[in-house]
Amino acid sequence: VTLSAFGAHITDRAPTDAYYWTKLGIIAPQYLVSHFLGYDVAHSAFRAGLLLLILGSGYVVARVRAPMLVSAMAALLLGLNTVLLGFLGDTYMTGPGLAAIAVLFALLYLWPLCERGGRTAVSVLIGADFAWLVMIHPQFAIVCAATAAAFMGGNLLVRTRTTFVVLLWQALAVLVGFWTAFTSFIFI
């Protein structure tokens, strides 16, 4: 929160400003929230937004196989998990990291269920989520990238008759989403 409010004043005195750039996935969203809502409510609103991302991801995954009421109850139980709430209360990278990973796994779960055009749109969102993960914590992104590549590549090769062009197109869509989100975070 301090970096999002007073970033330049803090990083100007640091021996290296690398820390600022590797945590931009946390700093930039908090800066936007504090810019629009003020610093008093920004931290709570940011944490509530992260919780909503996790609950929404849980609801989407449950909704694919279950009725709406069961999916809503599953998301509610997920929101009552004290471990999750404890991690979201932490001001460091665990809360945003969990939210980004939850969104990624929900998108990966939805990806094979989409038709060709929808699959490309989900691939772009997956790339954008990777950009957010890289700027939250690079190690989170490495683990998630390996998981996503294995899941998407295996799914394309096993479940459908896939050509190399389709694999290349989906990889390009992920790269477009990544680059768009990455440059957006840089310019915030």
SEZA-550430 format. One record per residue (C-alpha): residue in one letter; x, y, z. Coordinates in steps of 0.001 Angstrom, whole numbers, padded with zeros to 6 digits, always signed. Layout:
N
aXYZ ...
END
This chain:
188
v+000000+000000+000000 t+002854+002352+000806 l+004456+001835-002594 s+001151+002379-004359 a+000646+005650-002506 f+004190+007002-002408 g+006053+004862-004996 a+008477+007405-006426 h+009378+008849-003027 i+010257+005412-001680 t+012021+003903-004685 d+014120+007028-005346 r+015978+006389-002097 a+016361+002618-002664 p+019736+001293-003852 t+017945-000515-006679 d+014435-000030-008005 a+014084-003650-009163 y+011747-004389-006278 y+009210-001893-007588 w+009084-003495-011031 t+008831-007067-009772 k+005875-006192-007542 l+003999-004043-010039 g+001151-006596-010140 i+000363-005600-006571 i+001323-001938-006670 a-000524-000898-009857 p-003980-002248-008910 q-003675-000776-005425 y-002644+002533-006950 l-005721+002539-009206 v-008045+001652-006336 s-006519+004285-004049 h-006653+006868-006830 f-010416+006408-007268 l-011515+005550-003724 g-008952+007337-001588 y-006283+005839+000613 d-008592+005207+003553 v-010716+002588+001799 a-008256+001417-000848 h-006711-001454+001085 s-010042-002965+002121 a-011531-002516-001342 f-008500-004163-002953 r-008740-007166-000615 a-012493-007425-001242 g-011821-007396-004986 l-009298-010219-004601 l-011814-012218-002586 l-014446-011656-005277 l-012018-012890-007941 i-011407-016090-005983 l-015100-016624-005219 g-016033-015937-008838 s-013451-018432-010042 g-014768-021065-007660 y-018330-020365-008760 v-017440-020639-012459 v-015684-023966-011978 a-018552-025377-009907 r-021202-023985-012263 v-019915-026045-015185 r-021033-029247-013479 a-023544-028185-010830 p-026756-026149-010576 m-026606-022473-009666 l-027575-022933-006000 v-024939-025624-005416 s-022319-023483-007176 a-023208-020462-005051 m-022967-022561-001885 a-019574-023896-002977 a-018335-020344-003554 l-019732-019274-000166 l-017934-022130+001588 l-014758-021179-000245 g-015178-017624+001028 l-015563-018829+004609 n-012249-020702+004504 t-010107-019180+007243 v-006822-020089+005540 l-007896-018214+002419 l-009081-015229+004446 g-005811-015215+006364 f-003785-015138+003157 l-005973-012360+001746 g-005433-010322+004887 d-001678-010437+004312 t-000503-007215+002709 y+002161-008930+000658 m+001948-011101-002449 t+000047-014142-001160 g-003425-012632-001571 p-002962-011327-005119 g-001037-014476-006011 l-003887-016714-004853 a-006412-014603-006754 a-004377-014750-009968 i-003878-018512-009628 a-007604-019045-008966 v-008501-017018-012062 l-005938-018963-014110 f-007289-022343-013063 a-010873-021254-013734 l-009848-020103-017218 l-007972-023352-017819 y-011055-025275-016723 l-013271-023308-019115 w-010814-023332-022026 p-011533-026803-023464 l-015286-026262-023095 c-015275-023284-025474 e-015709-023309-029211 r-012852-022153-031424 g-013464-018368-031175 g-014264-018536-027467 r-011160-020621-026888 t-009030-017884-028453 a-010639-015254-026204 v-009979-017406-023140 s-006374-017854-024329 v-005966-014070-024422 l-007317-013860-020856 i-004920-016627-019784 g-002033-014579-021207 a-003221-011475-019360 d-003410-013457-016132 f+000163-014678-016708 a+001313-011081-017034 w-000332-010312-013705 l+001329-013376-012157 v+004763-012356-013471 m+004372-008954-011876 i+003148-010399-008591 h+005860-013017-008195 p+007864-014557-011050 q+008058-017985-009375 f+004257-018168-009238 a+004207-017512-012968 i+006808-020181-013765 v+004890-022910-011945 c+001565-021814-013432 a+003025-021506-016942 a+004312-025075-016825 t+000945-026308-015554 a-001011-024349-018152 a+001237-025377-021047 a+000940-029038-020109 f-002824-028751-019675 m-003520-026765-022845 g-001085-028667-025053 g-002202-032054-023804 n-005846-031114-024138 l-005393-029897-027690 l-003410-032932-028756 v-005533-035602-027082 r-009131-034362-027271 t-009246-032806-030696 r-007723-033275-034081 t-005269-030485-033807 t-002860-029183-036358 f+000304-027266-035638 v-001433-024107-036885 v-004092-024378-034152 l-001400-024832-031489 l+000458-021841-032866 w-002722-019728-032959 q-003531-020475-029301 a+000062-019727-028265 l-000110-016445-030174 a-003379-015557-028419 v-001735-016185-025030 l+001203-013976-026046 v-001123-011173-027195 g-002938-011248-023847 f+000355-011340-021975 w+001886-008435-023875 t-001249-006300-023668 a-001588-006745-019906 f+002152-006386-019330 t+002376-003059-021155 s-000819-001873-019457 f+000712-002504-016031 i+003894-000701-017050 f+001993+002405-018159 i-000179+002597-015023 
END
